[in-house]
Amino acid sequence: MANPSVTDCSGLLGTPNSIFQPQNPTELRTFLSDHPNLALRIGGGLTGVSGGAVPDAHETYIDLSRCSELSWYDHDSGIVIAEAGATMQSLHDLALEGGWQFPVMPGSKEKATIGGMVACNGGGPLSLKYGKMAHWILGVDIVKPNGEEHRWGGPCTKVSEGCDWKSLIVGSEGTLGIITRVILRCAPSLPSLHHYRFASDDFFALLPLIPSLLQRDAYLIEIADEPALRFSSQAPESVLWTALPSPWTGELPKGIRCQISEPNQLDERFAIGYGLQDYKRFIDLDVCFPVKNACAALRQLQGWFDLHQFEHVFFGHAGDGNYHIHVFFNDDVEKWQGLCPEFDAMVRHFEGHLSGEHGIGKIHRNRLNRPVESIESAAYIALKNVLDPGGQLPTAT
Ligand SMILES: Cc1cc2nc3c(=O)[nH]c(=O)nc-3n(C[C@H](O)[C@H](O)[C@H](O)COP(=O)(O)OP(=O)(O)OC[C@H]3O[C@@H](n4cnc5c(N)ncnc54)[C@H](O)[C@@H]3O)c2cc1C
């Protein structure tokens, strides 16, 4: 019987040579030492939107979603030890039940795994206040393709013993090692916050609010333009959601409507991501700009999309300057591929980055264009030679 295909939320599809689903890290180590030299592809919740977990035909797909044990290392100081396949939702629930919170929560939390979030250095709405995944990791266990296991870091919250080795695996997207366990710290429960929903007929009128919300110590600033909001709401408007530690007292610029809202009003924002999945074939451009450049950058990109007649939506984590731009192809992928270098040059012109949280995966690999002679490429290759000398995992160069 043919192997089942594997797909993630990018829509990319791959049929691996074989599939292995370990129940725990020990089973994985035994499998790898008994089967040397396999080409490997690692996957967790398959909510990635960059195709990084989608296997090629010669690869064995290692599905870590069954390695999902999760428990307190020390409840009193808020430290959790989690197998990589535990979902972000289960981490969220454990933290809440214990009187803590885990502040990095992606819109995909029901399926996204802790291993996948570490591998992509994922974020969420509260990352504006609390940082991304990297900020909450104390230690990681990684398994090399030959089955050897190593722990970097541990349960201490403060260590200065040279390089912070565990950080090397953060953002490595399954190319340097297999994350099997993660030691994480939780944050104290959220204080009570004042939630607001600002709406306007003009998306660009909302963006100048952002610096004043940052000065008010906003915990989150999320945004969606009207075409994006159509995927989750009937309201024909663009919306900015925020949560502040004290009530909003400022004057509102003309044309902006403000409503006091509830924390669950953010569901309106989160529903956009899944709503888009079933619409048309798209590419998810997860760009990030310095906040001061974001308005000018998005205006220029908007004009450029209109010029080339690309249907698109803007939404994302505006407080971090991180916008998810979904471009729909109407089956003209080649047109997009031809114009993509122009898009990337505009992002770089505004001192932006190609991904703020979704990673590079397979889909954006060619766009990164990191010169082989760069210091980053040399450091990555040296690391790869140590951790994956047989080149069994995919490569990021
Ligand atoms: C509706 C929707 C909303 C989303 N919202 C957010 C959001 O708010 N914030 C955010 O950051 N992302 C978001 N994402 C993107 C996605 O959920 C994240 O990229 C997440 O980190 C992927 O986790 P996963 O377990 O699904 O990983 P997968 O898709 O299975 O894999 C992603 C990458 O991680 C690698 N990987 C997975 N597990 C391991 C492991 N154990 N060891 C080594 N490498 C591994 C894979 O090889 C691959 O390169 C969203 C996606 C969707 C569809």
The ligand as a Gaussian input file, in Angstrom:
#p B3LYP/6-31G(d) Opt

LIG

0 1
 C       -4.668000      29.295000      11.557000
 C       -3.210000      29.400000      11.880000
 C       -2.813000      30.327000      12.831000
 C       -1.451000      30.452000      13.163000
 N       -1.080000      31.366000      14.106000
 C        0.217000      31.476000      14.457000
 C        0.623000      32.392000      15.470000
 O       -0.188000      33.121000      16.073000
 N        1.939000      32.450000      15.774000
 C        2.869000      31.650000      15.160000
 O        4.056000      31.738000      15.482000
 N        2.503000      30.791000      14.183000
 C        1.217000      30.666000      13.833000
 N        0.859000      29.760000      12.846000
 C        1.882000      28.951000      12.178000
 C        2.189000      27.600000      12.885000
 O        1.157000      27.228000      13.768000
 C        3.516000      27.690000      13.627000
 O        4.559000      27.853000      12.670000
 C        3.873000      26.495000      14.526000
 O        5.095000      26.775000      15.159000
 C        3.985000      25.173000      13.788000
 O        3.972000      24.127000      14.749000
 P        3.645000      22.625000      14.300000
 O        3.773000      21.742000      15.483000
 O        2.360000      22.586000      13.586000
 O        4.866000      22.359000      13.336000
 P        4.906000      21.660000      11.896000
 O        4.058000      22.393000      10.930000
 O        4.669000      20.207000      12.036000
 O        6.450000      21.923000      11.538000
 C        6.929000      23.239000      11.368000
 C        8.451000      23.229000      11.290000
 O        9.006000      22.831000      12.546000
 C        9.811000      21.651000      12.398000
 N        9.546000      20.815000      13.572000
 C        8.329000      20.444000      14.055000
 N        8.478000      19.729000      15.178000
 C        9.819000      19.610000      15.395000
 C       10.609000      18.978000      16.381000
 N       10.072000      18.313000      17.391000
 N       11.964000      19.041000      16.276000
 C       12.542000      19.729000      15.259000
 N       11.839000      20.364000      14.303000
 C       10.495000      20.304000      14.367000
 C        9.363000      21.024000      11.081000
 O       10.405000      20.258000      10.512000
 C        9.017000      22.247000      10.263000
 O       10.177000      22.809000       9.704000
 C       -0.490000      29.633000      12.501000
 C       -0.905000      28.691000      11.546000
 C       -2.254000      28.577000      11.236000
 C       -2.658000      27.565000      10.227000

